[in-house]
Amino acid sequence: MYHEGQISYEPLPLPDRAEMTDSEMRAAAEAFFDLMKRRHTVREFSDRAVPEEIIARCVETAGRAPSGANHQPWHFVAISDPAMKGEIRRAAEAEEEKFYAGGAGDEWLKALEPIGTGVSKPHLEIAPWLIVIFAQRYGVTKEGTRYKNYYVPESVGIATGFLIAALHNAGLSALTHTPNPMRFLNGLCDRPESEKPVMILAVGHPAAEATVPAVAKLKKPLDEILTVRR
C-alpha cells in the first residue's frame, strides 16, 4: 500500500512456503480445476440470505491479490439494503434501455443473443448481495495530496478474479454486470471522483429454476489458449 516519505526495501524470508511433491501438485491442480469448472454464471437468484461475514471474507481474499507497487487500487462496496439495490436496478436498466435500443451497435447485440440478456435486471434486487467494484485511478492521502497508482486495470482485474473464485469456493454464484456508463454508482455508493466503477457482482444462491445458456458451456480447448515453448 502507499506510504508517504522514504520507505526502504526490507526483504523478509518467504512465509507460508508450499513444499509439495510433483504428484501432490498435480492433485492440487486437478482439484482446483474440478472446483472451477463447476462455476457457472446465473441470472436467476434465490432470495436466501447470505451471512455478511462470508461476503466480507471473500472480499478480504480479493484484497490478497497482487497489485502494481502494492498500492491495492481497489474498493468494494457490498450492498444488501433492498432500497439501495432497487435504486441500482433502476439506474442500470435506464442505461440498458439505451444500450439495447441501438447504442451497443448491431455486432455487439448479435454477439449477446445466445447469452439471452436483455434490459430487465431483476437479479439486481433479488440477489441478497451486490458487490460494486471500484478502481482507484489515483490515491489521495489524508492530507489531500494526490498520488499515482500503477497498473490499475490489471490489478483490479486480478482482484476481481480472486473474488469470484472465493465466492464460488464458498458455495455462492455470481453474475458480472457492467452497465455503460456506470458513473451513477459513485453517487449511489458515496465513492469519490478518484474511483471508477468497473463492475457490479450480483451474489447469492442460484434459484431452483436457474438456467445457464447452452453456449456458456462451450469453452476453448487447451490447445487454443495455451502455447508452450520448450
C-alpha positions as CSV (number, residue, x, y, z in Angstrom):
1,M,0.0,0.0,0.0
2,Y,1.0,3.6,-0.5
3,H,3.4,5.1,2.1
4,E,4.4,8.7,2.4
5,G,8.0,9.6,2.9
6,Q,11.0,7.4,2.2
7,I,10.4,3.6,2.7
8,S,13.4,1.3,2.3
9,Y,13.4,-2.1,0.8
10,E,13.4,-4.8,3.5
11,P,13.5,-8.4,2.4
12,L,11.7,-11.0,4.5
13,P,12.1,-14.7,4.4
14,L,9.3,-16.3,2.3
15,P,6.5,-17.2,4.7
16,D,4.0,-20.0,4.1
17,R,6.3,-21.8,1.7
18,A,4.5,-24.7,-0.1
19,E,6.5,-27.9,-0.1
20,M,4.7,-30.3,-2.4
21,T,5.8,-33.2,-4.5
22,D,5.0,-33.3,-8.2
23,S,2.2,-35.8,-7.5
24,E,0.8,-33.5,-4.8
25,M,0.9,-30.5,-7.1
26,R,-0.9,-32.4,-9.9
27,A,-3.6,-33.5,-7.4
28,A,-4.0,-29.9,-6.2
29,A,-4.1,-28.5,-9.7
30,E,-6.8,-31.1,-10.7
31,A,-8.8,-30.5,-7.6
32,F,-8.9,-26.7,-8.2
33,F,-9.7,-27.2,-11.9
34,D,-12.6,-29.5,-10.9
35,L,-13.9,-26.8,-8.5
36,M,-13.7,-24.0,-11.0
37,K,-15.1,-25.9,-13.9
38,R,-18.3,-26.2,-11.9
39,R,-18.5,-22.4,-11.6
40,H,-21.5,-21.1,-13.6
41,T,-22.9,-17.6,-14.1
42,V,-26.6,-17.5,-13.4
43,R,-29.2,-14.8,-13.7
44,E,-31.9,-16.3,-11.6
45,F,-31.1,-16.0,-7.9
46,S,-32.8,-17.2,-4.7
47,D,-33.6,-14.6,-2.1
48,R,-32.0,-16.9,0.5
49,A,-29.9,-14.7,2.8
50,V,-26.1,-14.9,2.8
51,P,-24.3,-14.0,6.1
52,E,-22.3,-10.8,5.8
53,E,-19.2,-12.4,7.3
54,I,-19.0,-14.7,4.3
55,I,-19.1,-11.8,1.9
56,A,-16.5,-9.9,4.0
57,R,-14.1,-12.9,4.0
58,C,-14.4,-13.3,0.2
59,V,-13.6,-9.6,-0.3
60,E,-10.7,-10.0,2.1
61,T,-9.5,-12.8,-0.1
62,A,-9.7,-10.5,-3.1
63,G,-7.6,-8.0,-1.1
64,R,-4.7,-10.5,-1.1
65,A,-4.3,-10.1,-4.9
66,P,-1.0,-8.8,-6.3
67,S,-1.1,-5.2,-7.5
68,G,1.1,-2.5,-9.1
69,A,3.6,-1.2,-6.5
70,N,1.4,-3.0,-3.9
71,H,-0.9,0.1,-3.9
72,Q,-4.0,-2.2,-3.9
73,P,-6.0,0.3,-6.0
74,W,-9.5,-1.1,-5.4
75,H,-12.5,-0.7,-3.2
76,F,-15.5,-3.0,-2.8
77,V,-19.0,-1.8,-1.7
78,A,-21.2,-4.7,-0.5
79,I,-24.9,-3.9,-0.6
80,S,-27.7,-5.8,1.0
81,D,-30.1,-2.9,1.6
82,P,-33.2,-3.5,-0.5
83,A,-33.9,0.2,-1.2
84,M,-30.3,0.7,-2.5
85,K,-30.5,-2.4,-4.6
86,G,-33.7,-1.1,-6.1
87,E,-32.0,2.3,-7.0
88,I,-29.1,0.5,-8.6
89,R,-31.5,-1.7,-10.6
90,R,-33.5,1.3,-11.9
91,A,-30.4,3.3,-12.8
92,A,-28.8,0.2,-14.5
93,E,-31.9,-0.6,-16.5
94,A,-32.1,3.0,-17.7
95,E,-28.7,2.6,-19.2
96,E,-29.5,-0.8,-20.6
97,E,-32.6,0.6,-22.4
98,K,-30.3,2.9,-24.4
99,F,-27.8,0.1,-24.9
100,Y,-30.4,-2.4,-26.4
101,A,-32.1,0.4,-28.3
102,G,-29.1,0.6,-30.6
103,G,-26.4,2.2,-28.5
104,A,-24.4,-1.0,-28.5
105,G,-24.3,-1.5,-32.3
106,D,-25.6,-4.4,-34.3
107,E,-22.5,-6.6,-33.9
108,W,-22.4,-6.4,-30.1
109,L,-26.2,-7.1,-29.8
110,K,-25.8,-10.1,-32.2
111,A,-23.0,-11.5,-30.0
112,L,-25.2,-11.2,-26.9
113,E,-28.2,-13.1,-28.5
114,P,-27.0,-16.6,-27.5
115,I,-26.5,-15.4,-23.9
116,G,-30.1,-14.3,-23.5
117,T,-29.5,-10.9,-21.9
118,G,-31.9,-8.0,-22.0
119,V,-33.0,-4.7,-20.4
120,S,-34.7,-6.3,-17.4
121,K,-32.3,-7.0,-14.5
122,P,-34.4,-8.4,-11.6
123,H,-31.4,-10.2,-10.2
124,L,-30.1,-6.8,-9.0
125,E,-32.9,-6.8,-6.4
126,I,-33.4,-10.5,-5.8
127,A,-29.8,-11.5,-5.2
128,P,-29.1,-10.9,-1.4
129,W,-25.9,-9.0,-2.2
130,L,-24.5,-6.7,-4.8
131,I,-20.8,-6.0,-4.7
132,V,-19.7,-2.9,-6.6
133,I,-16.1,-3.0,-7.6
134,F,-14.3,0.4,-7.9
135,A,-10.8,1.0,-9.4
136,Q,-8.9,3.8,-7.7
137,R,-7.4,5.7,-10.6
138,Y,-5.3,7.7,-8.2
139,G,-5.0,7.9,-4.4
140,V,-5.4,10.7,-2.0
141,T,-3.7,11.0,1.3
142,K,-5.5,12.1,4.5
143,E,-3.9,15.5,3.9
144,G,-5.4,15.7,0.4
145,T,-2.2,15.0,-1.5
146,R,-2.8,13.1,-4.7
147,Y,-0.5,10.2,-5.7
148,K,-0.3,7.9,-8.6
149,N,-1.5,4.3,-8.7
150,Y,0.1,1.8,-11.2
151,Y,-1.3,-0.9,-13.4
152,V,-4.8,-0.2,-12.1
153,P,-6.9,-2.1,-14.6
154,E,-4.6,-5.2,-14.4
155,S,-4.6,-5.1,-10.6
156,V,-8.3,-4.7,-10.2
157,G,-8.9,-7.4,-12.8
158,I,-6.8,-9.9,-10.8
159,A,-8.5,-9.0,-7.5
160,T,-11.9,-9.5,-9.2
161,G,-10.8,-12.9,-10.3
162,F,-9.8,-13.7,-6.7
163,L,-13.2,-12.5,-5.5
164,I,-15.2,-14.6,-8.0
165,A,-13.1,-17.7,-7.2
166,A,-13.6,-17.1,-3.4
167,L,-17.4,-16.7,-3.8
168,H,-17.6,-19.9,-5.8
169,N,-15.4,-21.7,-3.3
170,A,-17.9,-20.6,-0.6
171,G,-20.8,-22.2,-2.5
172,L,-22.2,-19.0,-4.0
173,S,-23.0,-17.9,-7.5
174,A,-22.1,-14.5,-9.0
175,L,-23.1,-12.6,-12.1
176,T,-21.0,-9.9,-13.5
177,H,-22.9,-6.8,-14.7
178,T,-21.3,-3.8,-16.4
179,P,-23.9,-1.2,-17.4
180,N,-22.4,1.5,-19.5
181,P,-21.9,4.2,-18.4
182,M,-21.6,3.4,-14.7
183,R,-20.8,6.8,-13.1
184,F,-24.2,6.7,-11.3
185,L,-22.6,4.2,-9.0
186,N,-20.3,6.8,-7.5
187,G,-23.2,8.8,-6.1
188,L,-25.2,5.9,-5.0
189,C,-22.3,4.3,-3.2
190,D,-20.8,7.6,-1.9
191,R,-17.4,7.0,-3.6
192,P,-15.0,9.7,-4.6
193,E,-14.3,11.0,-8.1
194,S,-10.9,9.3,-7.9
195,E,-12.6,5.9,-8.2
196,K,-14.1,4.4,-11.3
197,P,-16.8,1.8,-11.0
198,V,-15.9,-1.2,-13.2
199,M,-18.4,-3.9,-12.3
200,I,-21.4,-5.0,-10.3
201,L,-21.4,-8.5,-9.0
202,A,-24.8,-10.0,-8.0
203,V,-24.0,-12.6,-5.4
204,G,-26.1,-15.3,-3.8
205,H,-27.5,-18.8,-4.2
206,P,-29.0,-19.8,-7.6
207,A,-32.8,-20.1,-7.8
208,A,-34.3,-23.6,-8.0
209,E,-35.2,-22.8,-11.7
210,A,-31.8,-21.2,-12.5
211,T,-30.5,-21.9,-16.0
212,V,-27.4,-21.2,-18.0
213,P,-27.1,-20.5,-21.7
214,A,-26.1,-23.6,-23.7
215,V,-23.4,-21.5,-25.4
216,A,-21.8,-20.8,-22.0
217,K,-20.7,-24.4,-21.7
218,L,-18.6,-24.1,-24.9
219,K,-15.1,-23.3,-23.7
220,K,-12.0,-23.0,-25.8
221,P,-9.9,-26.2,-25.7
222,L,-6.5,-26.1,-24.0
223,D,-4.6,-26.0,-27.3
224,E,-6.3,-22.7,-28.2
225,I,-5.5,-20.9,-25.0
226,L,-2.0,-22.3,-24.3
227,T,1.3,-22.2,-26.2
228,V,4.3,-24.0,-24.7
229,R,7.8,-23.2,-25.8
230,R,10.2,-25.9,-24.7
